[in-house]
Amino acid sequence: MNPIIQTLKDNNVNDQKIAEVFQALTDNPLAAMGTIQSLGIPEEELKLLMMSVMTNPELIKQAVEELQLDFSKVEAAKAKLQESQTLDS
């Protein structure tokens, strides 16, 4: 099992909330940190989790695949946002 998912499950985070966390991580990793911090994970485990998320983005991709989530719409929206920001510059 993906170590991020395992940490969340070990801290009694339900599957729906886990899916929300990974949607946020896929959409905006920095903003997702606030979501992760609000889950009530003990500080030491939270630090390790945050380090895993920030230093190994491949874990996020693996978790999304493991959870069988489809973030293609999120990715499309993100690309559109980046395109509009480029046009505004």
ChimeraX commands (.cxc) that place a marker at each C-alpha (Angstrom):
marker #1 position 0.00,0.00,0.00 radius 0.5
marker #1 position 1.14,3.52,-0.77 radius 0.5
marker #1 position 2.78,5.02,2.35 radius 0.5
marker #1 position 0.68,8.19,2.18 radius 0.5
marker #1 position -2.56,6.20,2.03 radius 0.5
marker #1 position -1.30,3.92,4.80 radius 0.5
marker #1 position -0.57,6.87,7.10 radius 0.5
marker #1 position -4.01,8.34,6.46 radius 0.5
marker #1 position -5.75,5.01,7.09 radius 0.5
marker #1 position -3.67,4.41,10.24 radius 0.5
marker #1 position -5.04,7.72,11.51 radius 0.5
marker #1 position -8.66,6.75,10.80 radius 0.5
marker #1 position -9.12,8.98,7.77 radius 0.5
marker #1 position -12.06,7.59,5.81 radius 0.5
marker #1 position -11.89,6.68,2.11 radius 0.5
marker #1 position -13.96,9.68,1.03 radius 0.5
marker #1 position -11.62,12.09,2.81 radius 0.5
marker #1 position -8.59,10.28,1.36 radius 0.5
marker #1 position -10.03,10.78,-2.13 radius 0.5
marker #1 position -10.57,14.49,-1.34 radius 0.5
marker #1 position -6.97,14.81,-0.15 radius 0.5
marker #1 position -5.63,13.31,-3.36 radius 0.5
marker #1 position -7.90,15.42,-5.51 radius 0.5
marker #1 position -6.53,18.48,-3.70 radius 0.5
marker #1 position -2.96,17.21,-4.05 radius 0.5
marker #1 position -3.45,16.72,-7.76 radius 0.5
marker #1 position -5.13,20.08,-8.24 radius 0.5
marker #1 position -2.95,22.27,-6.01 radius 0.5
marker #1 position -0.35,20.55,-3.80 radius 0.5
marker #1 position 0.43,23.65,-1.75 radius 0.5
marker #1 position -3.22,24.31,-0.92 radius 0.5
marker #1 position -3.67,20.61,-0.09 radius 0.5
marker #1 position -1.23,20.95,2.79 radius 0.5
marker #1 position -3.92,22.80,4.75 radius 0.5
marker #1 position -6.35,19.98,4.09 radius 0.5
marker #1 position -3.82,17.42,5.29 radius 0.5
marker #1 position -3.09,19.44,8.43 radius 0.5
marker #1 position -6.80,19.52,9.30 radius 0.5
marker #1 position -7.05,15.71,9.48 radius 0.5
marker #1 position -5.92,15.44,13.10 radius 0.5
marker #1 position -2.79,13.43,12.39 radius 0.5
marker #1 position -0.26,13.53,15.26 radius 0.5
marker #1 position 2.46,16.11,14.65 radius 0.5
marker #1 position 5.36,13.68,14.18 radius 0.5
marker #1 position 3.45,11.57,11.64 radius 0.5
marker #1 position 2.17,14.73,9.96 radius 0.5
marker #1 position 5.75,15.98,9.44 radius 0.5
marker #1 position 6.75,12.68,7.85 radius 0.5
marker #1 position 3.65,12.69,5.67 radius 0.5
marker #1 position 4.25,16.27,4.51 radius 0.5
marker #1 position 7.87,15.46,3.69 radius 0.5
marker #1 position 6.78,12.44,1.66 radius 0.5
marker #1 position 4.27,14.53,-0.28 radius 0.5
marker #1 position 6.69,17.38,-0.96 radius 0.5
marker #1 position 9.80,15.36,-1.79 radius 0.5
marker #1 position 8.30,12.50,-3.76 radius 0.5
marker #1 position 5.47,13.56,-6.10 radius 0.5
marker #1 position 5.57,10.09,-7.65 radius 0.5
marker #1 position 3.87,8.83,-4.45 radius 0.5
marker #1 position 0.88,11.04,-5.25 radius 0.5
marker #1 position 0.59,9.55,-8.74 radius 0.5
marker #1 position 0.90,6.02,-7.33 radius 0.5
marker #1 position -1.77,6.72,-4.72 radius 0.5
marker #1 position -4.17,8.14,-7.32 radius 0.5
marker #1 position -3.69,4.98,-9.39 radius 0.5
marker #1 position -4.05,2.74,-6.32 radius 0.5
marker #1 position -7.30,4.47,-5.36 radius 0.5
marker #1 position -8.48,4.15,-8.97 radius 0.5
marker #1 position -9.35,7.83,-9.11 radius 0.5
marker #1 position -9.71,9.75,-12.36 radius 0.5
marker #1 position -8.37,13.25,-12.22 radius 0.5
marker #1 position -8.39,13.91,-15.96 radius 0.5
marker #1 position -10.95,16.72,-15.51 radius 0.5
marker #1 position -8.82,18.28,-12.79 radius 0.5
marker #1 position -5.76,18.06,-15.02 radius 0.5
marker #1 position -7.69,19.62,-17.91 radius 0.5
marker #1 position -8.88,22.47,-15.68 radius 0.5
marker #1 position -5.34,23.01,-14.42 radius 0.5
marker #1 position -4.00,23.18,-17.98 radius 0.5
marker #1 position -6.71,25.66,-18.93 radius 0.5
marker #1 position -5.87,27.83,-15.91 radius 0.5
marker #1 position -2.17,27.80,-16.78 radius 0.5
marker #1 position -3.04,28.73,-20.37 radius 0.5
marker #1 position -5.16,31.67,-19.25 radius 0.5
marker #1 position -2.41,32.87,-16.90 radius 0.5
marker #1 position 0.06,32.75,-19.80 radius 0.5
marker #1 position -2.30,34.80,-21.96 radius 0.5
marker #1 position -2.75,37.38,-19.19 radius 0.5
marker #1 position 1.02,37.90,-18.89 radius 0.5
marker link #1:1,2 radius 0.2
marker link #1:2,3 radius 0.2
marker link #1:3,4 radius 0.2
marker link #1:4,5 radius 0.2
marker link #1:5,6 radius 0.2
marker link #1:6,7 radius 0.2
marker link #1:7,8 radius 0.2
marker link #1:8,9 radius 0.2
marker link #1:9,10 radius 0.2
marker link #1:10,11 radius 0.2
marker link #1:11,12 radius 0.2
marker link #1:12,13 radius 0.2
marker link #1:13,14 radius 0.2
marker link #1:14,15 radius 0.2
marker link #1:15,16 radius 0.2
marker link #1:16,17 radius 0.2
marker link #1:17,18 radius 0.2
marker link #1:18,19 radius 0.2
marker link #1:19,20 radius 0.2
marker link #1:20,21 radius 0.2
marker link #1:21,22 radius 0.2
marker link #1:22,23 radius 0.2
marker link #1:23,24 radius 0.2
marker link #1:24,25 radius 0.2
marker link #1:25,26 radius 0.2
marker link #1:26,27 radius 0.2
marker link #1:27,28 radius 0.2
marker link #1:28,29 radius 0.2
marker link #1:29,30 radius 0.2
marker link #1:30,31 radius 0.2
marker link #1:31,32 radius 0.2
marker link #1:32,33 radius 0.2
marker link #1:33,34 radius 0.2
marker link #1:34,35 radius 0.2
marker link #1:35,36 radius 0.2
marker link #1:36,37 radius 0.2
marker link #1:37,38 radius 0.2
marker link #1:38,39 radius 0.2
marker link #1:39,40 radius 0.2
marker link #1:40,41 radius 0.2
marker link #1:41,42 radius 0.2
marker link #1:42,43 radius 0.2
marker link #1:43,44 radius 0.2
marker link #1:44,45 radius 0.2
marker link #1:45,46 radius 0.2
marker link #1:46,47 radius 0.2
marker link #1:47,48 radius 0.2
marker link #1:48,49 radius 0.2
marker link #1:49,50 radius 0.2
marker link #1:50,51 radius 0.2
marker link #1:51,52 radius 0.2
marker link #1:52,53 radius 0.2
marker link #1:53,54 radius 0.2
marker link #1:54,55 radius 0.2
marker link #1:55,56 radius 0.2
marker link #1:56,57 radius 0.2
marker link #1:57,58 radius 0.2
marker link #1:58,59 radius 0.2
marker link #1:59,60 radius 0.2
marker link #1:60,61 radius 0.2
marker link #1:61,62 radius 0.2
marker link #1:62,63 radius 0.2
marker link #1:63,64 radius 0.2
marker link #1:64,65 radius 0.2
marker link #1:65,66 radius 0.2
marker link #1:66,67 radius 0.2
marker link #1:67,68 radius 0.2
marker link #1:68,69 radius 0.2
marker link #1:69,70 radius 0.2
marker link #1:70,71 radius 0.2
marker link #1:71,72 radius 0.2
marker link #1:72,73 radius 0.2
marker link #1:73,74 radius 0.2
marker link #1:74,75 radius 0.2
marker link #1:75,76 radius 0.2
marker link #1:76,77 radius 0.2
marker link #1:77,78 radius 0.2
marker link #1:78,79 radius 0.2
marker link #1:79,80 radius 0.2
marker link #1:80,81 radius 0.2
marker link #1:81,82 radius 0.2
marker link #1:82,83 radius 0.2
marker link #1:83,84 radius 0.2
marker link #1:84,85 radius 0.2
marker link #1:85,86 radius 0.2
marker link #1:86,87 radius 0.2
marker link #1:87,88 radius 0.2
marker link #1:88,89 radius 0.2
view
